[in-house]
Amino acid sequence: MIKTGEFRLGNYLMHKTGVRILTVPCTFQHFELMAKDGGKDLFPVVLSPAILEKAGFIENKKYALLPESREFVFVLPVMGSGDVSMKAYVKNNKECFARVMTNNVPLSNNFYHLHQLQNAYFSLTGDELPIKL
């Protein structure tokens, strides 16, 4: 199940159709499904290292906790005096999450799904996150 209030047009989600589960951009038809049955066949895309790399994140090869855990960095094109970036981490249990940072201080809670990453990027830059799954 998904939290319908978190999705925008174009956010990626997983749609179960019969025996297949497809990763697709959210459309008006998906919003109709969410309104009709709560989106019981729609699921969020969980962050993973492969998705982070497709979104333009770069792995920090000098991360202190390698190889048990991994860190990925995406510098945001945001005007301001600080260093604004999104950092994502893969913990030793393979759990993956990201957060918005400024000058290495967290600005957001952790988020675990691709649509949350897309929404954070959009809210900070006004542009869509360039990702193609």
KAUR-V633670 format. One record per helix or strand. SS is the DSSP state (~ for helix, > for strand). FROM is the first residue (numbers start at 0). LEN is the number of residues. If there is no record, write none. Layout:
# KAUR-V633670
[[SS FROM LEN] [SS FROM LEN]]
This chain:
# KAUR-V633670
[[~ 3 3] [> 11 6] [> 19 6] [~ 27 10] [> 41 3] [> 45 1] [~ 48 6] [> 57 2] [> 69 6] [> 83 7] [> 95 7] [> 104 2] [> 110 1] [> 112 1] [~ 113 12]]
